[in-house]
Amino acid sequence: MKALLLTTALGLAAAATSATADAVRFDLDPSHSQIVFTYDHFGFSTTYGMFSGFEGRIQFDADAPEASSVEVSFPVTTMLTGWEERFQHFMSPDFFAATEDEMVTFVSTGIEVTGKDTALITGDLTLNGVTKAVVLDARLNAAGTNPMTQTEWLGFDATTTLLRSDFGLGLFAPAVSDEVEVRISIEAGIAAQQDARLD
């Protein structure tokens, strides 16, 4: 659903205003970043949807992950459902009443490092015109050189659970589950600009 974001999301990140001089900008790789959401359909099946091809950025501080940040945004109309009628229903007034410029956004606001490669990322998710704090359970999969691009690269997975009704999308709940499980997997490469490292 909307930014179930990312942000995307997503990395060992924290408040954007707290980024330090050691934070380096990484841009999300849209070809290897995706958000998959699932929900129970009347107890008969688990239904899947996806967002892919979105963009965002991470200001990543490897020495102090709590001083990192993440931002992701993308149009809600980029949702993939695998069935055109379902997509059209989701975009209808029953759910999003979405316009082409309606965005899903996630902006990190804080972080709790929980392990060597894990963290809980708190951020503001804006979905269907509603902004609520969500927590991403994130893991750093790898940090190193991408063998294809020969540049610095990061990879993260994250999970969270959303309630549709929190965002005004609760039609048919609880027969169709109010809870939506969200799985995020992203890659990000060091920004090409000379000013990738913050001043």
C-alpha atoms as one frame of an Amber mdcrd trajectory, in Angstrom:
protein
   0.000   0.000   0.000   1.515   3.521   0.034   5.111   3.573   0.960   4.908
   0.846   2.738   8.017   2.343   2.168  10.007   2.316   1.676  11.326   3.407
   1.835  11.702   1.883   1.062  12.635   0.988   3.610  14.983   0.114   4.522
  18.387   0.764   5.915  19.954   1.552   9.182  18.466   5.042   9.272  17.444
   7.831  11.607  16.479  11.465  11.746  17.543  13.332   8.659  18.447  16.333
  10.742  20.926  14.314  12.780  23.130  13.104   9.907  26.813  13.572  10.659
  29.861  14.430   8.585  30.496  10.709   8.140  27.142  10.054   6.465  27.373
   9.185   2.770  24.504   9.417   0.298  23.339   6.236  -1.397  20.603   6.311
  -4.048  18.139   3.425  -4.258  18.576   1.120  -7.235  15.042   1.047  -8.711
  15.736  -2.191 -10.589  16.472  -4.074  -7.351  14.186  -2.384  -4.831  10.702
  -3.695  -4.129   7.932  -3.667  -1.548   5.649  -6.706  -1.313   2.444  -6.587
   0.736   0.153  -9.489   1.654  -3.238  -9.849   3.288  -5.701 -12.611   4.076
  -8.674 -12.875   1.711 -11.694 -14.260   3.617  -9.485 -17.029   4.992  -9.282
 -18.656   1.570  -5.968 -17.296   0.302  -3.106 -14.915   0.870  -3.256 -12.114
  -1.688  -0.102 -10.339  -2.848   0.673  -6.900  -4.218   3.874  -5.042  -4.980
   5.559  -1.725  -5.579   8.764  -1.736  -7.635  10.962   0.648  -9.586  10.734
   3.420  -6.989  13.473   5.817  -5.997  14.797   7.239  -2.763  17.955   7.933
  -0.858  19.817   6.846   2.252  22.301   9.009   4.131  24.323   6.162   5.623
  26.816   6.441   8.470  28.545   3.079   8.838  30.234   4.091  12.110  27.067
   5.512  13.667  24.017   3.956  11.987  21.740   5.846  14.365  22.857   9.048
  12.590  21.662   7.838   9.174  18.404   8.647   7.386  16.160   7.376   4.606
  13.566   8.972   2.334  11.382   7.217  -0.235   8.449   8.363  -2.362   6.479
   6.990  -5.325   3.009   7.299  -6.888   0.333   5.011  -5.457  -0.672   4.245
  -9.065   2.554   2.249  -9.505   1.000  -0.522  -7.422   1.184  -3.963  -9.053
  -1.596  -6.457  -8.240  -1.362  -8.974 -11.082  -5.042  -8.451 -11.917  -6.249
  -5.275 -13.624  -9.722  -5.355 -12.048  -8.194  -5.474  -8.555  -5.880  -2.566
  -9.379  -8.804  -0.502 -10.654 -10.798  -1.285  -7.506  -7.889  -0.232  -5.275
  -7.600   3.049  -7.188 -11.381   3.678  -6.926 -13.193   5.717  -4.229 -13.663
   2.473  -2.250  -9.975   2.728  -1.386  -7.494   5.358  -2.631  -9.550   7.374
  -5.138  -6.034   7.872  -6.478  -4.840  10.517  -8.887  -1.644  10.189 -10.922
   0.216  12.557  -8.596  -0.836  10.969  -5.287   2.359   9.877  -3.566   3.379
   7.271  -1.026   6.152   8.615   1.193   8.331   7.388   4.026  10.736   9.641
   5.939  12.751   8.236   8.829  12.616  10.005  12.184  14.650   7.775  14.499
  16.520   4.529  14.923  17.307   1.946  17.552  20.284  -0.259  16.735  19.409
  -3.775  17.905  22.397  -5.794  16.699  25.483  -5.853  14.524  23.429  -5.660
  11.329  19.908  -4.936  12.605  17.889  -1.916  13.676  14.371  -0.680  14.275
  13.697   2.315  12.037  10.876   4.637  13.017   9.502   6.931  10.352   6.487
   8.829   9.081   4.510   6.914   6.463   2.058   8.935   4.398  -0.583   6.716
   2.817  -3.940   7.766   1.386  -3.443  11.275   2.737  -2.848  10.023   6.293
   0.532  10.235   8.037   1.350   7.814  10.838   4.512   6.608  12.542   5.568
   3.083  11.594   8.505   0.936  12.656  10.576  -1.080  10.198  12.470  -4.115
  11.470  15.546  -3.745   9.249  18.603  -5.833   8.461  21.758  -4.866   6.570
  22.308  -7.750   4.153  25.577  -6.567   2.674  27.808  -3.537   2.300  30.639
  -3.641  -0.230  31.554  -3.327  -3.888  28.944  -4.149  -6.500  30.726  -6.498
  -8.938  28.744  -5.088 -11.871  29.291  -1.376 -11.247  32.491  -1.539  -9.169
  31.005   1.062  -6.808  30.058   1.074  -3.127  26.739  -0.686  -2.586  24.289
  -1.492   0.208  21.501  -4.043   0.522  18.744  -4.111   3.146  15.635  -6.087
   4.023  12.879  -4.835   6.332   9.433  -5.856   7.535   6.483  -4.173   9.182
   2.743  -4.670   9.703   0.167  -2.002   8.830  -3.529  -1.699   9.631  -5.551
  -0.679   6.583  -8.101   1.048   8.789  -5.420   3.387  10.163  -5.163   4.892
   6.693  -8.851   5.002   5.771  -8.602   1.810   3.691 -10.508  -0.598   5.916
 -13.283  -1.704   3.544 -14.330  -5.358   4.097 -12.288  -5.667   7.335 -12.057
  -7.909   9.220 -13.331 -10.479   6.685 -10.509  -9.310   4.462  -7.738  -8.826
   6.997  -7.169  -5.357   8.370  -3.531  -6.323   8.913  -1.238  -6.022   5.904
   2.182  -7.653   6.142   4.887  -5.666   4.367   8.267  -6.971   3.189  10.848
  -4.571   1.783  14.086  -5.391  -0.017  16.273  -2.671  -1.469  19.689  -2.043
  -2.939  21.381   1.345  -2.990  24.531   2.602  -4.680  26.770   5.470  -3.662
  25.596   8.718  -5.223  27.406   9.656  -8.412  27.736  13.302  -7.414  31.044
  14.542  -6.078  29.253  15.722  -2.934  28.026  12.259  -1.908  29.685  12.783
   1.487  27.907  15.398   3.548  29.725  18.591   4.506
